[in-house]
Amino acid sequence: MTSLPLDNLVRIGKLKAEPPAQGEFDGLVRSGLVRLRDAENATLSLESRFDLAYNAAHALSLAALRWHGYRSENRYLVFQSLTHTLALDAAQWRVLDQAHNKRNLAEYEGDLDVDDALVEALIRAARTVAERVAALGPVAQG
């Protein structure tokens, strides 16, 4: 299943077209769901829950991109593509964008400043992504 906006990103070298593989898709979904379940564990530190929710959202978003037959090595682009892969609305995408920016500050500058509201919003966004990925069904065999 191709998408003109995603094909345009392939043309300019931002995405790669690559046939999807059911095993890879299933592994990404499984990884995302495990991390999402763990992120919902309120006994963990807020920072751990953020990290788990962010990585769950990324794995599930990458699964959606792969289901459509594309690959990206850029985390941000994986999230940006959700508009085309899962029809994610702008409000949910903004949460993932904010989380991505926070994650980068933590990774590259050692500054992780998150609060309960952001972590809960990130978990909700990841749940929405998970539901929409589940609705995609099996990878098309081509």
C-alpha positions as CSV (number, residue, x, y, z in Angstrom):
1,M,0.0,0.0,0.0
2,T,1.7,3.2,-1.2
3,S,1.2,6.8,-0.2
4,L,2.0,9.7,-2.4
5,P,3.5,11.8,0.4
6,L,5.6,8.8,1.6
7,D,6.7,8.1,-2.0
8,N,7.8,11.7,-2.2
9,L,10.0,11.2,0.9
10,V,11.5,8.1,-0.9
11,R,12.3,10.3,-3.9
12,I,14.2,12.8,-1.8
13,G,16.0,10.1,0.1
14,K,14.3,10.5,3.5
15,L,12.5,7.1,3.4
16,K,13.4,3.8,1.8
17,A,10.8,1.7,0.0
18,E,11.2,-1.9,1.2
19,P,8.6,-4.7,1.1
20,P,7.2,-5.4,4.6
21,A,7.9,-8.6,6.4
22,Q,5.3,-10.2,8.7
23,G,8.0,-11.3,11.2
24,E,9.5,-7.9,11.5
25,F,6.1,-6.3,11.8
26,D,5.1,-8.8,14.5
27,G,8.3,-8.3,16.4
28,L,7.9,-4.5,16.4
29,V,4.3,-4.7,17.6
30,R,5.2,-7.2,20.3
31,S,8.1,-5.0,21.5
32,G,5.9,-1.9,21.5
33,L,3.1,-3.6,23.4
34,V,5.4,-5.0,26.1
35,R,7.0,-1.5,26.6
36,L,3.6,0.2,26.7
37,R,2.3,-2.2,29.3
38,D,5.4,-1.6,31.4
39,A,5.0,2.2,30.9
40,E,1.6,2.0,32.6
41,N,3.2,0.6,35.8
42,A,2.9,3.5,38.2
43,T,5.4,2.0,40.6
44,L,8.2,2.8,38.2
45,S,10.0,6.1,38.2
46,L,8.5,8.8,36.0
47,E,11.7,8.8,33.9
48,S,11.5,5.0,33.3
49,R,7.8,5.3,32.4
50,F,8.6,8.1,29.9
51,D,11.4,6.0,28.3
52,L,9.2,3.0,28.0
53,A,6.3,4.9,26.6
54,Y,8.5,6.7,24.1
55,N,10.1,3.5,22.9
56,A,6.7,1.8,22.7
57,A,5.4,4.6,20.6
58,H,8.4,4.4,18.3
59,A,8.3,0.6,17.8
60,L,4.6,0.8,17.1
61,S,5.0,3.7,14.7
62,L,7.8,1.9,12.9
63,A,5.6,-1.1,12.6
64,A,3.0,1.0,10.8
65,L,5.6,2.4,8.5
66,R,6.9,-1.0,7.7
67,W,3.4,-2.4,7.2
68,H,3.0,0.2,4.4
69,G,6.3,-0.8,2.8
70,Y,8.7,1.9,4.0
71,R,11.7,2.2,6.3
72,S,13.3,5.1,8.0
73,E,16.5,5.4,10.1
74,N,15.2,8.7,11.4
75,R,13.1,8.5,14.6
76,Y,11.4,11.8,14.0
77,L,10.4,10.9,10.5
78,V,8.8,7.6,11.8
79,F,6.6,9.8,14.0
80,Q,5.9,12.4,11.2
81,S,4.8,9.6,8.9
82,L,1.9,8.7,11.3
83,T,-0.3,11.2,9.6
84,H,-0.1,9.0,6.4
85,T,0.3,5.5,7.9
86,L,-2.3,5.6,10.6
87,A,-4.2,8.9,10.1
88,L,-3.0,10.2,13.5
89,D,-4.4,13.6,14.2
90,A,-2.2,16.6,14.9
91,A,-2.9,16.8,18.7
92,Q,-1.6,13.2,19.2
93,W,1.3,13.8,16.8
94,R,2.3,16.9,18.8
95,V,2.6,14.8,22.0
96,L,5.0,12.5,20.2
97,D,6.9,15.5,18.8
98,Q,7.2,16.9,22.3
99,A,8.3,13.5,23.7
100,H,10.9,13.2,20.9
101,N,12.4,16.6,21.8
102,K,12.5,15.7,25.5
103,R,14.1,12.3,24.6
104,N,16.8,14.1,22.5
105,L,17.6,16.5,25.3
106,A,18.0,13.5,27.7
107,E,20.1,11.5,25.2
108,Y,22.4,14.3,24.1
109,E,22.5,16.7,27.0
110,G,21.6,14.6,30.0
111,D,18.5,16.7,30.7
112,L,15.3,14.8,31.2
113,D,12.5,17.1,32.4
114,V,9.2,15.3,32.2
115,D,6.1,15.4,34.3
116,D,3.1,13.2,35.0
117,A,0.9,15.0,32.4
118,L,3.4,14.4,29.6
119,V,3.9,10.8,30.5
120,E,0.2,10.1,30.6
121,A,-0.4,11.9,27.3
122,L,2.4,9.9,25.8
123,I,0.9,6.7,27.0
124,R,-2.5,7.7,25.6
125,A,-0.9,8.5,22.2
126,A,1.0,5.2,22.2
127,R,-2.3,3.3,23.0
128,T,-3.9,5.0,20.0
129,V,-1.0,4.1,17.8
130,A,-1.3,0.5,19.1
131,E,-5.0,0.3,18.4
132,R,-4.6,1.6,14.9
133,V,-1.7,-0.7,14.2
134,A,-3.8,-3.7,15.3
135,A,-6.5,-2.6,12.9
136,L,-4.1,-2.8,10.0
137,G,-4.2,-6.6,10.0
138,P,-1.6,-8.9,8.5
139,V,1.2,-7.6,6.2
140,A,0.3,-7.9,2.6
141,Q,2.3,-10.6,0.9
142,G,3.6,-9.3,-2.3
